[in-house]
């Protein structure tokens, strides 16, 4: 095969992704290197095969010498300058206040913004309630953070905590990948409900909300945090220390929503900086020591737990306004009763799930007894007289 045709095949391979992409690419590159060097030697004027092609083949095949420390420092400085020029890590938040949503108004405004943004993007179908509320939002450990301008919610991000009963939102598409992390002993959390109002998407609001969510998970007890995002946004998350754990697939079974699953080990942010280049040191400081939300996480959690003990808030948000409780299965109701506490669950829903279950069982037994009385053949045999 001619050298340039082999290069074309290599380029075609690079347009596809698969389990053996890296191994195949290196193998083809090694063959390409041998042919390129041979053609370069045979060429009288040494111009048949450019030397840059040889260097490129050596780099892909793993035979290129590692760059010097000085070259690595220069790349690190260029990356840092690029990050600072991007505006993503600036202070352009348009005067927004970022806080944890605790009140009913803030929570409903947050879930309404998520619903509207996701419907407009084609991620979900429109709901009658106009709110995106799932079982995860009904758990007291989920934290929702909002950016507010003049009292209006213009940005949202939530953090869900893994539970044995419900798992995480991304289990719907990446169960195998998340189970592999769980089997390795990792406790998981997930950043979800990420939405920014259209007029503020070119500002630093999204990054500040991510910074707030990062403070929450770093201060928590999770080992890994998950983010399921559009492939177009993966480069930004890699800058923050995420790695890909799940390839592109649809997040929804009813609406095509291509996403990838990323994960970040939180241990890297819980230890002092060491042997980091300039860009990584900048990100580490941005999320940890220089993160103003680190100091407020504990107080926000205390306020949120106090608000979540309000039976009226739970009734309004999950029954009256969205009807979530009425759509829950038996196991889901038991999960909520355990999470809320039996007394709070009974106060919010009118009576406990166990009471309703006992009533349902009694009704079934009563119907069975009536059927037995109506059909003598189903009745137990009469004992013979002594």
C-alpha positions in Angstrom: 0.0 0.0 0.0 1.5 3.4 -0.9 2.5 5.6 2.0 0.0 8.4 1.3 -2.9 5.9 0.9 -1.9 4.4 4.3 -2.1 7.9 5.8 -5.6 8.3 4.3 -6.6 5.0 6.0 -5.3 6.3 9.3 -7.2 9.5 8.9 -10.4 7.5 8.2 -9.8 5.5 11.4 -9.6 8.7 13.4 -13.1 9.6 12.4 -14.5 6.6 14.3 -14.3 5.7 17.9 -14.2 2.2 19.4 -12.7 0.0 22.0 -9.5 -0.7 20.0 -9.1 2.7 18.4 -5.8 3.5 20.2 -4.2 0.1 19.6 -5.2 0.1 16.0 -4.0 3.7 15.5 -0.6 2.9 17.0 -0.2 -0.2 14.9 -1.0 1.6 11.7 1.3 4.5 12.7 4.2 2.1 13.2 3.7 0.7 9.7 3.4 4.2 8.4 6.6 5.2 10.2 8.6 2.3 8.6 7.3 3.1 5.1 7.9 6.8 5.5 11.5 6.3 6.7 12.2 3.9 3.9 10.7 6.2 1.3 12.6 9.1 2.8 15.9 7.2 2.6 15.3 6.1 -1.0 14.4 9.5 -2.2 17.5 11.2 -3.8 16.5 14.7 -2.9 14.9 13.7 0.5 11.7 15.6 -0.4 9.4 12.7 -1.4 8.3 12.2 2.2 8.4 15.4 4.4 10.2 15.1 7.7 7.1 16.5 9.5 5.2 13.4 8.4 7.9 11.2 9.9 7.8 13.1 13.2 4.0 12.9 13.3 4.1 9.1 12.7 6.7 8.8 15.5 4.6 10.7 17.9 1.5 8.6 17.2 3.4 5.3 17.3 4.9 6.2 20.7 8.5 6.4 19.4 8.8 10.1 19.6 11.0 11.3 22.4 9.2 12.9 25.3 9.2 16.7 25.3 11.6 18.6 27.4 10.6 20.2 30.7 11.0 23.6 29.2 8.6 22.7 26.3 6.1 21.4 28.9 6.3 24.6 30.9 5.6 26.7 27.8 2.5 24.6 26.9 1.3 25.0 30.5 1.7 28.7 30.3 -0.2 28.9 27.0 -3.0 26.8 28.4 -3.3 29.1 31.4 -3.3 32.2 29.2 -6.0 30.6 27.1 -8.2 29.8 30.1 -7.8 33.3 31.4 -8.7 34.8 28.1 -11.7 32.6 27.6 -13.8 34.6 30.0 -15.2 31.4 31.5 -13.2 31.9 34.7 -13.8 35.7 35.0 -16.0 37.7 37.3 -18.6 38.5 34.6 -21.7 37.3 36.5 -23.9 40.3 35.6 -24.4 41.1 39.2 -26.0 37.7 39.9 -26.4 36.3 43.4 -25.6 32.6 43.7 -27.1 30.6 46.5 -28.7 27.4 47.4 -32.5 27.1 46.6 -34.3 26.4 49.9 -37.7 28.2 49.7 -40.7 26.9 47.6 -40.5 29.9 45.3 -36.8 29.4 44.5 -37.2 25.6 44.0 -40.2 26.0 41.7 -38.4 28.8 39.7 -35.4 26.6 39.4 -37.3 23.6 38.1 -39.3 25.8 35.8 -36.2 27.2 34.2 -34.7 23.7 33.8 -38.0 22.5 32.2 -38.2 25.4 29.7 -34.5 25.2 28.7 -34.7 21.5 28.2 -37.9 21.6 26.2 -36.6 24.3 23.9 -33.4 22.2 23.4 -35.5 19.1 22.6 -34.1 17.2 25.6 -37.5 16.5 27.2 -41.2 16.7 26.4 -43.3 19.5 27.8 -45.0 18.8 31.2 -48.4 20.1 32.2 -46.9 21.4 35.4 -44.2 23.4 33.6 -41.7 22.0 36.1 -39.1 19.3 35.7 -39.4 17.4 39.0 -38.3 13.7 39.3 -37.9 11.4 42.3 -34.4 12.7 42.8 -35.7 16.2 43.5 -37.9 14.7 46.2 -34.9 13.5 48.2 -33.7 15.7 51.1 -30.0 15.1 50.1 -30.3 16.7 46.7 -28.9 20.2 46.6 -30.1 22.8 44.0 -28.2 26.0 43.5 -29.5 29.0 41.6 -28.2 32.2 40.1 -30.6 35.1 40.6 -30.6 38.6 39.0 -33.1 41.1 40.4 -34.9 38.2 42.2 -35.3 36.1 39.0 -33.7 32.7 38.7 -31.5 32.7 35.5 -29.2 29.7 36.2 -29.5 26.3 37.9 -27.4 23.3 38.8 -28.3 20.4 41.2 -26.3 17.7 42.9 -27.9 14.3 43.4 -26.5 11.7 45.8 -26.4 8.1 45.0 -28.9 5.9 46.9 -29.5 2.1 46.8 -33.2 2.6 46.0 -33.0 5.1 43.2 -29.4 5.3 42.1 -28.5 8.4 40.0 -30.2 10.1 37.1 -27.5 8.8 34.7 -28.2 5.2 35.5 -30.9 5.3 32.8 -28.2 5.4 30.1 -24.9 4.5 31.9 -25.8 1.9 34.5 -22.9 -0.4 33.6 -20.3 2.3 33.9 -21.7 3.6 37.2 -22.0 0.1 38.6 -18.3 -0.4 37.8 -17.5 2.6 39.9 -19.7 1.4 42.7 -18.2 -2.1 42.7 -14.8 -0.4 43.1 -16.0 1.1 46.3 -16.7 4.6 45.2 -19.5 6.6 46.6 -21.1 8.7 43.8 -22.9 11.9 43.3 -24.0 13.6 40.1 -24.3 17.2 38.8 -27.6 17.5 37.0 -30.3 20.0 36.1 -27.7 22.3 34.5 -29.5 25.2 32.8 -28.8 28.8 32.0 -31.3 31.4 30.6 -30.4 32.1 27.0 -29.5 35.8 27.5 -26.8 34.8 30.1 -25.1 31.9 28.4 -22.1 33.9 27.3 -21.2 35.0 30.8 -19.4 33.5 33.7 -22.7 32.3 35.4 -22.3 28.7 34.3 -18.8 28.5 35.6 -19.7 30.1 38.9 -22.6 27.6 39.4 -20.2 24.8 38.7 -17.9 26.3 41.2 -20.7 26.3 43.8 -21.7 22.7 43.0 -18.0 21.7 43.2 -17.7 23.2 46.7 -20.7 21.1 47.7 -19.4 17.8 46.5 -15.8 18.5 47.7 -17.1 19.2 51.2 -19.4 16.1 51.0 -18.5 12.5 51.4 -18.6 11.4 47.7 -15.6 9.9 46.1 -16.6 10.6 42.5 -19.0 13.1 40.9 -20.7 12.3 37.6 -21.7 14.7 34.8 -23.8 13.6 31.8 -23.5 16.3 29.2 -23.6 17.1 25.5 -20.4 16.0 23.7 -19.8 19.6 22.7 -19.2 20.6 26.3 -16.8 17.8 27.2 -13.7 19.9 26.6 -14.7 22.4 29.3 -15.3 19.6 31.8 -11.9 18.0 31.0 -10.3 21.3 32.0 -12.0 20.9 35.4 -10.5 17.4 35.9 -13.3 15.2 34.5 -12.6 12.1 32.4 -14.9 10.2 30.1 -16.4 7.0 31.4 -19.2 6.5 28.9 -19.4 6.9 25.2 -22.0 8.8 23.2 -25.6 7.5 23.6 -29.1 8.9 24.0 -30.1 10.0 27.5 -33.8 9.6 26.8 -35.7 6.6 25.4 -38.4 8.9 23.9 -36.4 11.9 22.7 -33.0 11.6 21.0 -30.5 13.4 23.3 -26.9 12.4 22.7 -24.7 12.7 25.8 -21.4 11.4 27.2 -20.8 10.4 30.8 -17.8 12.0 32.6 -16.5 11.5 36.1 -14.1 13.4 38.4 -12.3 11.9 41.3 -12.9 14.3 44.2 -9.7 13.2 46.0 -7.6 15.4 43.7 -9.3 18.5 45.2 -9.0 17.5 48.8 -5.2 17.4 48.9 -2.8 20.3 48.6 -1.4 21.2 45.2 1.8 19.3 44.3 3.6 18.8 41.0 0.8 20.7 39.1 1.6 22.8 36.1 0.4 26.4 35.9 -3.0 25.5 34.3 -3.8 22.7 36.7 -2.7 24.8 39.7 -5.1 27.6 38.5 -8.0 25.2 38.2 -7.2 23.6 41.6 -7.2 27.0 43.3 -10.3 28.1 41.4 -12.3 25.1 42.8 -10.7 24.9 46.3 -8.7 27.5 48.2 -10.0 30.4 46.0 -13.6 29.1 46.0 -15.8 31.4 48.1 -18.6 28.9 48.3 -16.5 26.4 50.3 -17.2 28.4 53.5 -21.0 28.6 52.9 -21.8 25.0 52.1 -22.3 23.8 55.6 -24.7 26.7 56.5 -26.7 26.3 53.3 -27.1 22.6 54.1 -28.5 23.4 57.5 -31.0 25.9 56.1 -32.1 23.4 53.3 -32.7 20.6 55.8 -34.8 22.9 58.0 -36.9 23.9 55.0 -37.3 20.3 53.8 -39.0 19.5 57.1 -41.9 21.7 56.1 -44.8 19.4 55.2 -46.6 22.3 53.4 -43.6 22.8 51.1 -43.4 19.0 50.3 -47.2 18.8 49.7 -47.2 21.8 47.4 -44.1 20.9 45.4 -44.6 17.1 45.0 -48.4 16.7 45.2 -50.4 19.8 44.4 -48.2 21.4 41.7 -46.6 18.4 40.0 -48.5 15.3 41.1 -45.3 13.4 41.5 -46.5 11.4 44.5 -49.6 10.2 42.7 -47.4 8.7 39.9 -45.0 6.9 42.2 -44.9 3.1 42.5 -45.1 1.3 45.8 -41.3 0.9 46.1 -40.8 4.6 45.3 -43.3 5.6 48.0 -41.6 3.4 50.5 -38.3 5.1 49.5 -39.8 8.5 50.1 -41.3 7.5 53.4 -37.9 6.4 54.6 -36.2 9.5 53.3 -38.7 12.0 54.7 -39.5 10.1 57.9 -42.8 8.4 58.6 -44.3 11.3 60.5 -43.4 14.0 57.9 -44.5 11.7 55.1 -47.9 11.2 56.8 -48.3 14.9 57.4 -47.4 15.8 53.8 -49.5 13.1 52.0 -52.4 12.9 54.5 -51.6 9.4 55.8 -48.6 7.1 55.7 -47.9 4.7 52.9 -48.0 1.8 55.3 -51.5 2.7 56.4 -52.7 2.8 52.8 -50.9 -0.4 52.1 -52.7 -2.1 55.0 -56.0 -0.7 53.8 -55.4 -2.0 50.3 -54.4 -5.5 51.6 -57.6 -5.6 53.8 -59.7 -4.7 50.8 -58.1 -7.5 48.7 -58.7 -10.0 51.5 -62.3 -8.9 51.8 -62.9 -9.4 48.1 -61.3 -12.8 48.3 -63.6 -13.8 51.2 -66.6 -12.6 49.3 -65.6 -14.8 46.4 -65.1 -17.8 48.7 -68.6 -17.3 50.2 -70.2 -17.0 46.7 -68.4 -20.1 45.4 -68.7 -23.1 47.7 -66.2 -25.1 45.7 -63.5 -22.5 46.8 -64.5 -22.7 50.5 -62.5 -25.0 52.8 -64.0 -28.5 53.3 -66.3 -28.9 56.2 -65.1 -31.1 59.0 -67.0 -34.4 59.5 -69.1 -34.6 62.6 -67.6 -36.8 65.4 
